Amino acid sequence: MTRPESIENRWDILYRDYPEVYEAFSNTPYHPTIYEQLPGIIDLAGKCIADVGAGTGSSSLALARLARKMIGIEHEAAMLQVAREKAGSEGMERVTFVSGDALALPLADDSVDLVTGITLALYPPEQYRDFIREGLRVAKGPVVYVGISPGWYGGDLYDVIDDPEKVDETVDHIFIDEFHFAYQDIFSDQEYGTLEHIVSTYGFIFGRKAIAHLKRENKTTIRWKFRVYWRGRV
Ligand SMILES: C[S@@+](CC[C@H](N)C(=O)[O-])C[C@H]1O[C@@H](n2cnc3c(N)ncnc32)[C@H](O)[C@@H]1O
């Protein structure tokens, strides 16, 4: 397959055909990471957690360091395979990755302490209603979601990248206004090191306008504003 210059924000194509680019993008260092900041907001220690939209396993493996048990749930076979390989090579025995849908979780009622979705990125965003209902069904404790703060799609290049759908505003409305989640914003700076690396990962995902801007400004860092939503005692 010839690799295009960019997939222009088609995350479905990214997960299906380029899991290695997602892996390089998500593992480019963040300071401080979501995983470092989350335990200051949500008590994860000793919990049995279902991490929904586990992707290549980064969030599940990081949060599992605090948890008693971690079940990573992912519906894309290519992502699941990378996650399982990583768990094996890191010897993380209390982590299991299972194939499953965020909208119909393969778990019994009240079977885990906590449900997390770390940049689960459901599309279309109306699907979050079912994720929330499913999370509340299977969790004895809180349901936690970490998404991009409204207006921050693509991080601090939000005004360069076209975001006509404004998905994050719909997500925000569903969590806060419809389902009465509490929230807190956190910041993270992602350092790519070189122009070549940021263009072939972040630029590949977020599009040609982003690539042109990165090159013009010789920019290798992206600042992100994430929003942590939770409902239930944390
Ligand atoms: C942006 S990635 C986040 C991965 C991981 N949580 C992390 O922090 O690195 C979103 C993941 O959610 C998965 N996903 C999207 N919709 C889903 C659904 N309905 N059920 C299960 N997984 C889903 C995608 O396949 C993708 O792997």
PDBQT file of the ligand as one rigid body, heavy atoms in Angstrom, charges set to zero:
ROOT
HETATM    1  C1  LIG A 301      -7.795   7.586  20.113  1.00  0.00    +0.000 C 
HETATM    2  S1  LIG A 301      -7.731   5.856  20.390  1.00  0.00    +0.000 S 
HETATM    3  C2  LIG A 301      -7.353   5.810  22.130  1.00  0.00    +0.000 C 
HETATM    4  C3  LIG A 301      -6.645   4.551  22.538  1.00  0.00    +0.000 C 
HETATM    5  C4  LIG A 301      -6.187   4.474  23.996  1.00  0.00    +0.000 C 
HETATM    6  N1  LIG A 301      -7.280   4.646  24.941  1.00  0.00    +0.000 N 
HETATM    7  C5  LIG A 301      -5.066   5.447  24.290  1.00  0.00    +0.000 C 
HETATM    8  O1  LIG A 301      -5.250   6.309  25.155  1.00  0.00    +0.000 OA
HETATM    9  O2  LIG A 301      -4.011   5.329  23.648  1.00  0.00    +0.000 OA
HETATM   10  C6  LIG A 301      -9.436   5.366  20.338  1.00  0.00    +0.000 C 
HETATM   11  C7  LIG A 301      -9.671   3.854  20.247  1.00  0.00    +0.000 C 
HETATM   12  O3  LIG A 301     -11.058   3.591  20.476  1.00  0.00    +0.000 OA
HETATM   13  C8  LIG A 301     -11.468   2.542  19.603  1.00  0.00    +0.000 C 
HETATM   14  N2  LIG A 301     -12.927   2.588  19.426  1.00  0.00    +0.000 N 
HETATM   15  C9  LIG A 301     -13.639   3.498  18.737  1.00  0.00    +0.000 A 
HETATM   16  N3  LIG A 301     -14.951   3.169  18.755  1.00  0.00    +0.000 NA
HETATM   17  C10 LIG A 301     -15.063   2.034  19.495  1.00  0.00    +0.000 A 
HETATM   18  C11 LIG A 301     -16.157   1.195  19.869  1.00  0.00    +0.000 A 
HETATM   19  N4  LIG A 301     -17.412   1.460  19.502  1.00  0.00    +0.000 N 
HETATM   20  N5  LIG A 301     -15.902   0.104  20.617  1.00  0.00    +0.000 NA
HETATM   21  C12 LIG A 301     -14.632  -0.205  20.996  1.00  0.00    +0.000 A 
HETATM   22  N6  LIG A 301     -13.547   0.540  20.662  1.00  0.00    +0.000 NA
HETATM   23  C13 LIG A 301     -13.757   1.650  19.920  1.00  0.00    +0.000 A 
HETATM   24  C14 LIG A 301     -10.708   2.821  18.315  1.00  0.00    +0.000 C 
HETATM   25  O4  LIG A 301     -10.636   1.658  17.502  1.00  0.00    +0.000 OA
HETATM   26  C15 LIG A 301      -9.338   3.264  18.879  1.00  0.00    +0.000 C 
HETATM   27  O5  LIG A 301      -8.481   2.170  19.030  1.00  0.00    +0.000 OA
ENDROOT
TORSDOF 0
